[in-house]
Amino acid sequence: MNYREWIFAGTGTTPKSVYPDVLFPDFQNVYIDPYSYQLWKDTGSFPDGTIVVKEITTLGKTNSPVGRGFWQGDYISLSAEVKSQSRFPDTHGNWNFFSWTNRAEEKLNDKSPALGAACSNCHVANAPEGGVFYNHFAVLRDAKGFGKGAPENLSTRKGLQQKTE
Ligand code: HEC
């Protein structure tokens, strides 16, 4: 699965060096599979089979030609949220949670067991509808049930349209 070719929802930025109490370091890049994004946009609901992945990276540079800030360092690991009625009939919204890769061990645990309550407790209690934190990401917020067309202001992209004929 080449999730970096999916829809990029956005990045949570929680640099541990600044906020030592945060649960996950430092950046969380979130992607959703394109098919499920399309249905999210059409219907406002995540369809069965939705996969949302969260890629964690370290904090890299903290200054640049534009001034001080936070930029991404290296890839650390990948987790995922998967919606499946047949696999997870008893979880809230049929979501379950996985943690897949560990760069140090260079291993892809695609047979990893679902992590269940260790992750879902917080998501169920705090995320909208108890699943994906789409409220944290403009791309997902704007698209929810939008229907046809582009959720952001299309006129800002005049000249960038792909030719269709
Ligand atoms: C204390 C609360 C909490 C716990 C525990 C937690 N998460 Fe999350 N998770 C969040 C928040 C808040 C976001 C959205 C912001 C972000 O990405 O940092 C998020 C985002 C995600 C996303 C991206 C999709 C989304 O919902 O925005 C995935 C995938 C994810 N978490 C997986 C996991 C996994 C796997 C675990 C267990 C190992 C876990 N989470 C445990 C709070 C939590």
Backbone and ligand atoms as CSV (ligand in chain L), in Angstrom:
chain,resi,resn,atom,element,x,y,z
A,1,MET,N,N,0.849,-1.186,0.000
A,1,MET,CA,C,0.000,0.000,0.000
A,1,MET,C,C,0.887,1.238,0.000
A,2,ASN,N,N,0.737,2.028,-1.052
A,2,ASN,CA,C,1.572,3.225,-1.143
A,2,ASN,C,C,0.774,4.429,-0.661
A,3,TYR,N,N,0.671,4.544,0.646
A,3,TYR,CA,C,-0.243,5.550,1.197
A,3,TYR,C,C,0.191,6.973,0.863
A,4,ARG,N,N,1.452,7.174,0.486
A,4,ARG,CA,C,1.867,8.539,0.141
A,4,ARG,C,C,1.290,8.998,-1.197
A,5,GLU,N,N,0.620,8.096,-1.912
A,5,GLU,CA,C,-0.105,8.503,-3.121
A,5,GLU,C,C,-1.598,8.659,-2.844
A,6,TRP,N,N,-1.993,8.560,-1.575
A,6,TRP,CA,C,-3.400,8.748,-1.189
A,6,TRP,C,C,-3.690,10.239,-0.989
A,7,ILE,N,N,-4.909,10.513,-0.468
A,7,ILE,CA,C,-5.288,11.894,-0.155
A,7,ILE,C,C,-4.610,12.300,1.149
A,8,PHE,N,N,-3.869,13.387,1.106
A,8,PHE,CA,C,-3.158,13.879,2.285
A,8,PHE,C,C,-4.094,14.797,3.068
A,9,ALA,N,N,-4.484,14.363,4.278
A,9,ALA,CA,C,-5.446,15.146,5.069
A,9,ALA,C,C,-4.778,16.294,5.803
A,10,GLY,N,N,-3.535,16.109,6.215
A,10,GLY,CA,C,-2.857,17.181,6.936
A,10,GLY,C,C,-1.935,16.621,8.004
A,11,THR,N,N,-1.420,17.520,8.839
A,11,THR,CA,C,-0.401,17.141,9.816
A,11,THR,C,C,-0.739,17.719,11.181
A,12,GLY,N,N,-0.739,16.868,12.196
A,12,GLY,CA,C,-0.731,17.354,13.572
A,12,GLY,C,C,0.718,17.608,13.969
A,13,THR,N,N,0.973,18.741,14.622
A,13,THR,CA,C,2.346,19.090,15.000
A,13,THR,C,C,2.429,19.194,16.516
A,14,THR,N,N,3.136,18.252,17.133
A,14,THR,CA,C,3.220,18.209,18.597
A,14,THR,C,C,4.671,17.978,19.014
A,15,PRO,N,N,5.528,18.990,18.854
A,15,PRO,CA,C,6.949,18.775,19.159
A,15,PRO,C,C,7.176,18.500,20.652
A,16,LYS,N,N,7.692,17.312,20.938
A,16,LYS,CA,C,7.893,16.908,22.334
A,16,LYS,C,C,8.916,17.789,23.048
A,17,SER,N,N,9.842,18.348,22.296
A,17,SER,CA,C,10.836,19.201,22.947
A,17,SER,C,C,10.199,20.488,23.482
A,18,VAL,N,N,9.051,20.860,22.910
A,18,VAL,CA,C,8.345,22.055,23.361
A,18,VAL,C,C,7.236,21.684,24.357
A,19,TYR,N,N,6.527,20.603,24.043
A,19,TYR,CA,C,5.424,20.130,24.891
A,19,TYR,C,C,5.729,18.701,25.319
A,20,PRO,N,N,6.499,18.505,26.407
A,20,PRO,CA,C,6.963,17.164,26.784
A,20,PRO,C,C,5.829,16.189,27.086
A,21,ASP,N,N,4.633,16.693,27.420
A,21,ASP,CA,C,3.546,15.794,27.821
A,21,ASP,C,C,2.795,15.152,26.652
A,22,VAL,N,N,3.067,15.556,25.408
A,22,VAL,CA,C,2.243,15.037,24.307
A,22,VAL,C,C,2.428,13.534,24.162
A,23,LEU,N,N,1.347,12.899,23.670
A,23,LEU,CA,C,1.342,11.442,23.593
A,23,LEU,C,C,2.247,10.931,22.476
A,24,PHE,N,N,2.169,11.561,21.323
A,24,PHE,CA,C,2.936,11.081,20.170
A,24,PHE,C,C,3.890,12.180,19.700
A,25,PRO,N,N,5.120,11.803,19.338
A,25,PRO,CA,C,6.036,12.780,18.738
A,25,PRO,C,C,5.630,13.010,17.302
A,26,ASP,N,N,6.380,13.826,16.656
A,26,ASP,CA,C,6.485,15.253,16.744
A,26,ASP,C,C,5.531,15.796,15.693
A,27,PHE,N,N,5.459,15.022,14.563
A,27,PHE,CA,C,4.479,15.311,13.484
A,27,PHE,C,C,3.672,14.062,13.188
A,28,GLN,N,N,2.385,14.253,12.914
A,28,GLN,CA,C,1.549,13.118,12.468
A,28,GLN,C,C,0.932,13.487,11.114
A,29,ASN,N,N,1.448,12.884,10.076
A,29,ASN,CA,C,0.915,13.104,8.721
A,29,ASN,C,C,-0.218,12.118,8.475
A,30,VAL,N,N,-1.385,12.626,8.126
A,30,VAL,CA,C,-2.554,11.759,8.011
A,30,VAL,C,C,-3.009,11.660,6.555
A,31,TYR,N,N,-3.247,10.439,6.109
A,31,TYR,CA,C,-3.686,10.154,4.735
A,31,TYR,C,C,-4.917,9.258,4.780
A,32,ILE,N,N,-5.796,9.427,3.787
A,32,ILE,CA,C,-6.974,8.554,3.663
A,32,ILE,C,C,-6.979,7.951,2.264
A,33,ASP,N,N,-7.446,6.702,2.168
A,33,ASP,CA,C,-7.460,6.073,0.839
A,33,ASP,C,C,-8.431,6.839,-0.060
A,34,PRO,N,N,-8.083,6.994,-1.337
A,34,PRO,CA,C,-8.832,7.885,-2.239
A,34,PRO,C,C,-10.281,7.484,-2.448
A,35,TYR,N,N,-10.555,6.199,-2.472
A,35,TYR,CA,C,-11.928,5.730,-2.687
A,35,TYR,C,C,-12.817,6.187,-1.529
A,36,SER,N,N,-12.320,6.019,-0.304
A,36,SER,CA,C,-13.127,6.393,0.866
A,36,SER,C,C,-13.258,7.909,0.983
A,37,TYR,N,N,-12.204,8.631,0.583
A,37,TYR,CA,C,-12.304,10.100,0.585
A,37,TYR,C,C,-13.437,10.549,-0.340
A,38,GLN,N,N,-13.519,9.903,-1.512
A,38,GLN,CA,C,-14.555,10.281,-2.475
A,38,GLN,C,C,-15.947,10.088,-1.881
A,39,LEU,N,N,-16.148,8.958,-1.205
A,39,LEU,CA,C,-17.466,8.698,-0.615
A,39,LEU,C,C,-17.731,9.616,0.579
A,40,TRP,N,N,-16.696,9.935,1.335
A,40,TRP,CA,C,-16.797,10.912,2.437
A,40,TRP,C,C,-17.267,12.253,1.891
A,41,LYS,N,N,-16.720,12.608,0.739
A,41,LYS,CA,C,-17.072,13.877,0.098
A,41,LYS,C,C,-18.514,13.808,-0.432
A,42,ASP,N,N,-18.887,12.693,-1.016
A,42,ASP,CA,C,-20.232,12.556,-1.584
A,42,ASP,C,C,-21.300,12.460,-0.493
A,43,THR,N,N,-21.008,11.664,0.548
A,43,THR,CA,C,-22.079,11.292,1.486
A,43,THR,C,C,-21.913,11.884,2.873
A,44,GLY,N,N,-20.697,12.296,3.238
A,44,GLY,CA,C,-20.470,12.791,4.600
A,44,GLY,C,C,-20.239,11.695,5.615
A,45,SER,N,N,-20.114,10.449,5.139
A,45,SER,CA,C,-19.808,9.345,6.060
A,45,SER,C,C,-18.617,8.556,5.531
A,46,PHE,N,N,-17.863,7.984,6.451
A,46,PHE,CA,C,-16.767,7.105,6.030
A,46,PHE,C,C,-17.347,5.741,5.688
A,47,PRO,N,N,-17.086,5.232,4.471
A,47,PRO,CA,C,-17.668,3.949,4.076
A,47,PRO,C,C,-16.941,2.772,4.725
A,48,ASP,N,N,-17.597,1.622,4.695
A,48,ASP,CA,C,-16.952,0.394,5.136
A,48,ASP,C,C,-15.690,0.192,4.306
A,49,GLY,N,N,-14.609,-0.189,4.953
A,49,GLY,CA,C,-13.347,-0.383,4.247
A,49,GLY,C,C,-12.423,0.821,4.308
A,50,THR,N,N,-12.880,1.911,4.917
A,50,THR,CA,C,-12.019,3.102,5.004
A,50,THR,C,C,-10.716,2.775,5.743
A,51,ILE,N,N,-9.607,3.263,5.193
A,51,ILE,CA,C,-8.316,3.187,5.894
A,51,ILE,C,C,-7.762,4.600,6.020
A,52,VAL,N,N,-7.471,4.992,7.252
A,52,VAL,CA,C,-6.809,6.273,7.507
A,52,VAL,C,C,-5.471,5.941,8.162
A,53,VAL,N,N,-4.386,6.426,7.578
A,53,VAL,CA,C,-3.078,6.126,8.159
A,53,VAL,C,C,-2.468,7.383,8.758
A,54,LYS,N,N,-1.654,7.155,9.750
A,54,LYS,CA,C,-0.965,8.250,10.436
A,54,LYS,C,C,0.519,7.907,10.451
A,55,GLU,N,N,1.265,8.753,9.785
A,55,GLU,CA,C,2.710,8.547,9.682
A,55,GLU,C,C,3.366,9.518,10.672
A,56,ILE,N,N,4.200,8.996,11.532
A,56,ILE,CA,C,4.842,9.866,12.525
A,56,ILE,C,C,6.265,10.183,12.078
A,57,THR,N,N,6.630,11.445,12.187
A,57,THR,CA,C,8.012,11.826,11.882
A,57,THR,C,C,8.591,12.615,13.066
A,58,THR,N,N,9.912,12.647,13.100
A,58,THR,CA,C,10.608,13.418,14.130
A,58,THR,C,C,10.560,14.903,13.800
A,59,LEU,N,N,10.975,15.698,14.760
A,59,LEU,CA,C,11.187,17.127,14.519
A,59,LEU,C,C,12.568,17.290,13.881
A,60,GLY,N,N,12.595,17.981,12.770
A,60,GLY,CA,C,13.866,18.249,12.078
A,60,GLY,C,C,14.328,19.657,12.352
A,61,LYS,N,N,14.399,20.468,11.333
A,61,LYS,CA,C,14.896,21.840,11.474
A,61,LYS,C,C,13.941,22.710,12.294
A,62,THR,N,N,14.518,23.641,13.055
A,62,THR,CA,C,13.688,24.604,13.786
A,62,THR,C,C,14.005,26.039,13.364
A,63,ASN,N,N,14.759,26.162,12.292
A,63,ASN,CA,C,14.909,27.494,11.694
A,63,ASN,C,C,15.117,27.326,10.202
A,64,SER,N,N,14.818,28.390,9.476
A,64,SER,CA,C,14.933,28.317,8.025
A,64,SER,C,C,15.050,29.743,7.509
A,65,PRO,N,N,15.211,29.928,6.220
A,65,PRO,CA,C,15.294,31.291,5.684
A,65,PRO,C,C,14.083,32.149,6.012
A,66,VAL,N,N,12.947,31.540,6.318
A,66,VAL,CA,C,11.772,32.355,6.645
A,66,VAL,C,C,11.671,32.660,8.137
A,67,GLY,N,N,12.523,32.090,8.938
A,67,GLY,CA,C,12.478,32.350,10.377
A,67,GLY,C,C,12.393,31.060,11.166
A,68,ARG,N,N,11.975,31.194,12.456
A,68,ARG,CA,C,11.923,30.009,13.298
A,68,ARG,C,C,10.621,29.268,13.110
A,69,GLY,N,N,10.634,27.964,13.362
A,69,GLY,CA,C,9.425,27.172,13.199
A,69,GLY,C,C,9.740,25.704,13.393
A,70,PHE,N,N,8.849,24.858,12.882
A,70,PHE,CA,C,9.025,23.419,13.040
A,70,PHE,C,C,8.910,22.755,11.683
A,71,TRP,N,N,9.935,22.020,11.309
A,71,TRP,CA,C,9.910,21.280,10.054
A,71,TRP,C,C,10.182,19.806,10.308
A,72,GLN,N,N,9.700,18.980,9.377
A,72,GLN,CA,C,9.736,17.545,9.635
A,72,GLN,C,C,11.120,16.949,9.453
A,73,GLY,N,N,11.453,16.045,10.386
A,73,GLY,CA,C,12.695,15.289,10.277
A,73,GLY,C,C,12.430,13.978,9.570
A,74,ASP,N,N,12.730,12.876,10.231
A,74,ASP,CA,C,12.653,11.574,9.571
A,74,ASP,C,C,11.417,10.783,9.976
A,75,TYR,N,N,11.060,9.915,9.078
A,75,TYR,CA,C,9.968,8.961,9.302
A,75,TYR,C,C,10.272,8.092,10.518
A,76,ILE,N,N,9.271,7.888,11.403
A,76,ILE,CA,C,9.444,6.957,12.528
A,76,ILE,C,C,8.572,5.720,12.363
A,77,SER,N,N,7.268,5.916,12.200
A,77,SER,CA,C,6.392,4.742,12.232
A,77,SER,C,C,5.038,5.059,11.603
A,78,LEU,N,N,4.249,4.019,11.454
A,78,LEU,CA,C,2.964,4.127,10.783
A,78,LEU,C,C,1.888,3.463,11.632
A,79,SER,N,N,0.750,4.128,11.809
A,79,SER,CA,C,-0.403,3.450,12.417
A,79,SER,C,C,-1.607,3.637,11.521
A,80,ALA,N,N,-2.680,2.946,11.832
A,80,ALA,CA,C,-3.851,3.031,10.966
A,80,ALA,C,C,-5.132,2.817,11.740
A,81,GLU,N,N,-6.177,3.366,11.154
A,81,GLU,CA,C,-7.531,3.209,11.662
A,81,GLU,C,C,-8.308,2.583,10.514
A,82,VAL,N,N,-8.937,1.449,10.760
A,82,VAL,CA,C,-9.612,0.710,9.696
A,82,VAL,C,C,-11.069,0.482,10.088
A,83,LYS,N,N,-11.965,0.735,9.135
A,83,LYS,CA,C,-13.406,0.543,9.398
A,83,LYS,C,C,-13.877,-0.695,8.647
A,84,SER,N,N,-14.331,-1.697,9.379
A,84,SER,CA,C,-14.801,-2.913,8.722
A,84,SER,C,C,-15.868,-3.594,9.575
A,85,GLN,N,N,-17.061,-3.634,9.020
A,85,GLN,CA,C,-18.163,-4.254,9.751
A,85,GLN,C,C,-17.931,-5.759,9.921
A,86,SER,N,N,-17.376,-6.407,8.882
A,86,SER,CA,C,-17.208,-7.850,8.984
A,86,SER,C,C,-16.071,-8.218,9.945
A,87,ARG,N,N,-15.024,-7.425,9.969
A,87,ARG,CA,C,-13.898,-7.756,10.858
A,87,ARG,C,C,-14.113,-7.266,12.280
A,88,PHE,N,N,-14.776,-6.131,12.433
A,88,PHE,CA,C,-14.926,-5.532,13.773
A,88,PHE,C,C,-16.393,-5.213,14.045
A,89,PRO,N,N,-17.244,-6.275,14.088
A,89,PRO,CA,C,-18.678,-6.018,14.242
A,89,PRO,C,C,-19.027,-5.363,15.576
A,90,ASP,N,N,-18.155,-5.517,16.580
A,90,ASP,CA,C,-18.529,-5.068,17.930
A,90,ASP,C,C,-17.867,-3.778,18.381
A,91,THR,N,N,-17.021,-3.174,17.540
A,91,THR,CA,C,-16.364,-1.945,17.983
A,91,THR,C,C,-17.231,-0.738,17.624
A,92,HIS,N,N,-16.955,0.379,18.273
A,92,HIS,CA,C,-17.704,1.607,18.002
A,92,HIS,C,C,-17.502,2.032,16.547
A,93,GLY,N,N,-18.588,2.111,15.784
A,93,GLY,CA,C,-18.510,2.508,14.377
A,93,GLY,C,C,-17.756,1.523,13.505
A,94,ASN,N,N,-17.500,0.321,14.011
A,94,ASN,CA,C,-16.713,-0.720,13.309
A,94,ASN,C,C,-15.275,-0.291,13.019
A,95,TRP,N,N,-14.751,0.614,13.847
A,95,TRP,CA,C,-13.353,1.037,13.680
A,95,TRP,C,C,-12.433,0.166,14.531
A,96,ASN,N,N,-11.228,-0.072,14.023
A,96,ASN,CA,C,-10.180,-0.620,14.884
A,96,ASN,C,C,-8.832,-0.012,14.509
A,97,PHE,N,N,-7.832,-0.282,15.324
A,97,PHE,CA,C,-6.583,0.480,15.287
A,97,PHE,C,C,-5.388,-0.454,15.185
A,98,PHE,N,N,-4.409,-0.022,14.396
A,98,PHE,CA,C,-3.219,-0.847,14.165
A,98,PHE,C,C,-1.973,0.018,14.217
A,99,SER,N,N,-0.893,-0.636,14.607
A,99,SER,CA,C,0.383,0.050,14.579
A,99,SER,C,C,1.328,-0.868,13.820
A,100,TRP,N,N,1.876,-0.393,12.728
A,100,TRP,CA,C,2.454,-1.302,11.758
A,100,TRP,C,C,3.968,-1.367,11.678
A,101,THR,N,N,4.622,-0.271,11.634
A,101,THR,CA,C,6.034,-0.375,11.294
A,101,THR,C,C,6.926,0.201,12.369
A,102,ASN,N,N,8.100,-0.295,12.396
A,102,ASN,CA,C,9.107,0.176,13.317
A,102,ASN,C,C,10.393,0.301,12.520
A,103,ARG,N,N,10.799,1.541,12.294
A,103,ARG,CA,C,11.923,1.766,11.402
A,103,ARG,C,C,13.188,1.087,11.902
A,104,ALA,N,N,13.400,1.107,13.225
A,104,ALA,CA,C,14.621,0.530,13.772
A,104,ALA,C,C,14.703,-0.958,13.450
A,105,GLU,N,N,13.566,-1.636,13.544
A,105,GLU,CA,C,13.570,-3.082,13.277
A,105,GLU,C,C,13.322,-3.390,11.809
A,106,GLU,N,N,13.053,-2.344,11.013
A,106,GLU,CA,C,12.845,-2.533,9.577
A,106,GLU,C,C,11.810,-3.597,9.309
A,107,LYS,N,N,10.728,-3.587,10.071
A,107,LYS,CA,C,9.785,-4.674,9.872
A,107,LYS,C,C,8.388,-4.135,9.654
A,108,LEU,N,N,7.670,-4.786,8.754
A,108,LEU,CA,C,6.301,-4.377,8.441
A,108,LEU,C,C,5.360,-5.413,9.028
A,109,ASN,N,N,4.654,-5.024,10.089
A,109,ASN,CA,C,3.784,-5.968,10.777
A,109,ASN,C,C,2.369,-5.928,10.223
A,110,ASP,N,N,2.202,-6.347,8.973
A,110,ASP,CA,C,0.852,-6.255,8.420
A,110,ASP,C,C,-0.063,-7.333,8.990
A,111,LYS,N,N,0.483,-8.252,9.807
A,111,LYS,CA,C,-0.369,-9.231,10.496
A,111,LYS,C,C,-0.589,-8.819,11.953
A,112,SER,N,N,-0.245,-7.608,12.267
A,112,SER,CA,C,-0.375,-7.143,13.648
A,112,SER,C,C,-1.809,-7.273,14.138
A,113,PRO,N,N,-1.967,-7.631,15.403
A,113,PRO,CA,C,-3.322,-7.683,15.946
A,113,PRO,C,C,-3.902,-6.287,16.107
A,114,ALA,N,N,-5.228,-6.212,16.028
A,114,ALA,CA,C,-5.888,-4.926,16.264
A,114,ALA,C,C,-5.652,-4.509,17.712
A,115,LEU,N,N,-5.436,-3.220,17.927
A,115,LEU,CA,C,-5.072,-2.739,19.258
A,115,LEU,C,C,-6.279,-2.386,20.113
A,116,GLY,N,N,-7.431,-2.228,19.480
A,116,GLY,CA,C,-8.676,-2.060,20.221
A,116,GLY,C,C,-8.672,-0.925,21.223
A,117,ALA,N,N,-9.055,-1.250,22.466
A,117,ALA,CA,C,-9.352,-0.230,23.469
A,117,ALA,C,C,-8.161,0.670,23.801
A,118,ALA,N,N,-6.938,0.172,23.652
A,118,ALA,CA,C,-5.772,1.001,23.971
A,118,ALA,C,C,-5.803,2.296,23.166
A,119,CYS,N,N,-6.351,2.212,21.979
A,119,CYS,CA,C,-6.440,3.393,21.123
A,119,CYS,C,C,-7.874,3.936,21.079
A,120,SER,N,N,-8.829,3.015,21.013
A,120,SER,CA,C,-10.201,3.482,20.756
A,120,SER,C,C,-10.787,4.237,21.943
A,121,ASN,N,N,-10.324,3.963,23.151
A,121,ASN,CA,C,-10.877,4.682,24.306
A,121,ASN,C,C,-10.847,6.184,24.081
A,122,CYS,N,N,-9.710,6.675,23.643
A,122,CYS,CA,C,-9.563,8.109,23.438
A,122,CYS,C,C,-10.338,8.565,22.208
A,123,HIS,N,N,-10.245,7.808,21.120
A,123,HIS,CA,C,-10.949,8.217,19.898
A,123,HIS,C,C,-12.465,8.234,20.123
A,124,VAL,N,N,-12.992,7.187,20.764
A,124,VAL,CA,C,-14.440,7.114,20.983
A,124,VAL,C,C,-14.894,8.274,21.869
A,125,ALA,N,N,-14.086,8.590,22.875
A,125,ALA,CA,C,-14.484,9.642,23.819
A,125,ALA,C,C,-14.347,11.044,23.230
A,126,ASN,N,N,-13.412,11.236,22.293
A,126,ASN,CA,C,-13.068,12.605,21.896
A,126,ASN,C,C,-13.264,12.964,20.429
A,127,ALA,N,N,-13.247,11.992,19.540
A,127,ALA,CA,C,-13.365,12.319,18.112
A,127,ALA,C,C,-14.845,12.481,17.744
A,128,PRO,N,N,-15.142,13.282,16.710
A,128,PRO,CA,C,-16.531,13.395,16.265
A,128,PRO,C,C,-17.053,12.015,15.864
A,129,GLU,N,N,-18.227,11.678,16.293
A,129,GLU,CA,C,-18.818,10.351,16.049
A,129,GLU,C,C,-17.940,9.217,16.575
A,130,GLY,N,N,-16.958,9.535,17.386
A,130,GLY,CA,C,-16.153,8.497,18.024
A,130,GLY,C,C,-15.208,7.751,17.115
A,131,GLY,N,N,-14.825,8.343,15.982
A,131,GLY,CA,C,-13.949,7.624,15.051
A,131,GLY,C,C,-12.724,8.427,14.691
A,132,VAL,N,N,-12.763,9.011,13.488
A,132,VAL,CA,C,-11.639,9.782,12.955
A,132,VAL,C,C,-11.724,11.227,13.450
A,133,PHE,N,N,-10.581,11.793,13.818
A,133,PHE,CA,C,-10.542,13.203,14.228
A,133,PHE,C,C,-10.534,14.111,12.992
A,134,TYR,N,N,-11.590,14.016,12.167
A,134,TYR,CA,C,-11.594,14.828,10.935
A,134,TYR,C,C,-11.673,16.314,11.261
A,135,ASN,N,N,-12.146,16.628,12.487
A,135,ASN,CA,C,-12.231,18.047,12.878
A,135,ASN,C,C,-10.854,18.696,13.016
A,136,HIS,N,N,-9.785,17.886,13.033
A,136,HIS,CA,C,-8.434,18.440,13.147
A,136,HIS,C,C,-7.804,18.760,11.788
A,137,PHE,N,N,-8.503,18.421,10.692
A,137,PHE,CA,C,-7.857,18.518,9.381
A,137,PHE,C,C,-8.772,19.223,8.382
A,138,ALA,N,N,-8.318,20.364,7.868
A,138,ALA,CA,C,-9.153,21.172,6.969
A,138,ALA,C,C,-9.619,20.371,5.759
A,139,VAL,N,N,-8.737,19.543,5.211
A,139,VAL,CA,C,-9.079,18.802,3.995
A,139,VAL,C,C,-10.301,17.909,4.235
A,140,LEU,N,N,-10.339,17.250,5.392
A,140,LEU,CA,C,-11.466,16.356,5.693
A,140,LEU,C,C,-12.698,17.149,6.138
A,141,ARG,N,N,-12.490,18.179,6.931
A,141,ARG,CA,C,-13.627,19.010,7.373
A,141,ARG,C,C,-14.364,19.588,6.176
A,142,ASP,N,N,-13.596,20.186,5.270
A,142,ASP,CA,C,-14.209,20.859,4.125
A,142,ASP,C,C,-14.951,19.888,3.210
A,143,ALA,N,N,-14.435,18.652,3.135
A,143,ALA,CA,C,-14.985,17.699,2.162
A,143,ALA,C,C,-16.240,17.002,2.666
A,144,LYS,N,N,-16.462,16.983,3.971
A,144,LYS,CA,C,-17.564,16.170,4.534
A,144,LYS,C,C,-18.896,16.486,3.864
A,145,GLY,N,N,-19.408,15.544,3.082
A,145,GLY,CA,C,-20.710,15.695,2.441
A,145,GLY,C,C,-20.794,16.837,1.444
A,146,PHE,N,N,-19.662,17.313,0.939
A,146,PHE,CA,C,-19.658,18.478,0.053
A,146,PHE,C,C,-20.331,18.193,-1.280
A,147,GLY,N,N,-20.198,16.964,-1.747
A,147,GLY,CA,C,-20.777,16.620,-3.057
A,147,GLY,C,C,-19.807,16.883,-4.191
A,148,LYS,N,N,-20.339,17.247,-5.368
A,148,LYS,CA,C,-19.480,17.432,-6.543
A,148,LYS,C,C,-18.642,18.700,-6.418
A,149,GLY,N,N,-17.557,18.764,-7.190
A,149,GLY,CA,C,-16.740,19.979,-7.198
A,149,GLY,C,C,-15.677,19.959,-6.124
A,150,ALA,N,N,-15.032,21.128,-5.938
A,150,ALA,CA,C,-13.906,21.227,-5.020
A,150,ALA,C,C,-14.334,21.976,-3.755
A,151,PRO,N,N,-14.126,21.403,-2.591
A,151,PRO,CA,C,-14.580,22.041,-1.348
A,151,PRO,C,C,-13.887,23.366,-1.071
A,152,GLU,N,N,-12.625,23.503,-1.428
A,152,GLU,CA,C,-11.983,24.802,-1.239
A,152,GLU,C,C,-12.416,25.709,-2.390
A,153,ASN,N,N,-12.110,26.994,-2.294
A,153,ASN,CA,C,-12.584,27.944,-3.292
A,153,ASN,C,C,-11.943,27.683,-4.657
A,154,LEU,N,N,-12.766,27.181,-5.579
A,154,LEU,CA,C,-12.257,26.786,-6.890
A,154,LEU,C,C,-11.609,27.951,-7.636
A,155,SER,N,N,-12.133,29.176,-7.425
A,155,SER,CA,C,-11.632,30.308,-8.206
A,155,SER,C,C,-10.174,30.632,-7.856
A,156,THR,N,N,-9.702,30.173,-6.687
A,156,THR,CA,C,-8.302,30.430,-6.337
A,156,THR,C,C,-7.366,29.574,-7.188
A,157,ARG,N,N,-7.923,28.634,-7.925
A,157,ARG,CA,C,-7.066,27.725,-8.692
A,157,ARG,C,C,-7.234,27.919,-10.194
A,158,LYS,N,N,-7.828,29.060,-10.617
A,158,LYS,CA,C,-8.001,29.284,-12.056
A,158,LYS,C,C,-6.662,29.175,-12.753
A,159,GLY,N,N,-6.627,28.502,-13.872
A,159,GLY,CA,C,-5.366,28.332,-14.579
A,159,GLY,C,C,-4.651,27.062,-14.186
A,160,LEU,N,N,-5.072,26.486,-13.057
A,160,LEU,CA,C,-4.466,25.225,-12.642
A,160,LEU,C,C,-5.340,24.034,-12.994
A,161,GLN,N,N,-6.480,24.314,-13.661
A,161,GLN,CA,C,-7.376,23.222,-14.025
A,161,GLN,C,C,-6.702,22.313,-15.042
A,162,GLN,N,N,-6.943,21.016,-14.874
A,162,GLN,CA,C,-6.469,20.093,-15.890
A,162,GLN,C,C,-7.380,20.178,-17.089
A,163,LYS,N,N,-6.792,20.132,-18.294
A,163,LYS,CA,C,-7.617,20.135,-19.497
A,163,LYS,C,C,-8.305,18.787,-19.606
A,164,THR,N,N,-9.616,18.835,-19.862
A,164,THR,CA,C,-10.328,17.560,-19.964
A,164,THR,C,C,-10.581,17.134,-21.406
A,165,GLU,N,N,-10.450,18.103,-22.378
A,165,GLU,CA,C,-10.636,17.657,-23.763
A,165,GLU,C,C,-9.360,17.861,-24.547
L,1,HEC,C1,C,-5.311,10.331,24.166
L,1,HEC,C2,C,-5.984,10.259,22.903
L,1,HEC,C3,C,-5.514,9.313,21.798
L,1,HEC,C4,C,-5.058,8.018,21.896
L,1,HEC,C5,C,-4.855,7.154,23.132
L,1,HEC,C6,C,-4.810,7.579,20.534
L,1,HEC,N1,N,-5.117,8.577,19.654
L,1,HEC,FE1,FE,-5.048,8.455,17.636
L,1,HEC,N2,N,-5.454,10.423,17.486
L,1,HEC,C7,C,-5.735,11.275,18.539
L,1,HEC,C8,C,-5.926,12.629,18.035
L,1,HEC,C9,C,-6.266,13.857,18.874
L,1,HEC,C10,C,-5.748,12.558,16.645
L,1,HEC,C11,C,-5.865,13.685,15.627
L,1,HEC,C12,C,-4.739,14.672,15.699
L,1,HEC,C13,C,-3.405,14.113,15.340
L,1,HEC,O1,O,-3.252,13.448,14.316
L,1,HEC,O2,O,-2.492,14.340,16.120
L,1,HEC,C14,C,-5.465,11.161,16.350
L,1,HEC,C15,C,-5.295,10.689,15.064
L,1,HEC,C16,C,-5.101,9.367,14.738
L,1,HEC,C17,C,-5.081,8.848,13.399
L,1,HEC,C18,C,-5.348,9.644,12.136
L,1,HEC,C19,C,-6.833,9.674,11.849
L,1,HEC,C20,C,-7.613,10.512,12.828
L,1,HEC,O3,O,-8.430,9.943,13.582
L,1,HEC,O4,O,-7.421,11.731,12.846
L,1,HEC,C21,C,-4.795,7.525,13.478
L,1,HEC,C22,C,-4.676,6.538,12.337
L,1,HEC,C23,C,-4.649,7.210,14.875
L,1,HEC,N3,N,-4.859,8.339,15.622
L,1,HEC,C24,C,-4.317,5.967,15.363
L,1,HEC,C25,C,-4.154,5.693,16.724
L,1,HEC,C26,C,-3.640,4.439,17.229
L,1,HEC,C27,C,-3.196,3.248,16.392
L,1,HEC,C28,C,-3.636,4.544,18.600
L,1,HEC,C29,C,-3.201,3.517,19.617
L,1,HEC,C30,C,-1.838,3.047,19.509
L,1,HEC,C31,C,-4.155,5.870,18.924
L,1,HEC,N4,N,-4.463,6.533,17.770
L,1,HEC,C32,C,-4.334,6.331,20.215
L,1,HEC,C33,C,-5.875,10.905,19.853
L,1,HEC,C34,C,-5.523,9.671,20.375
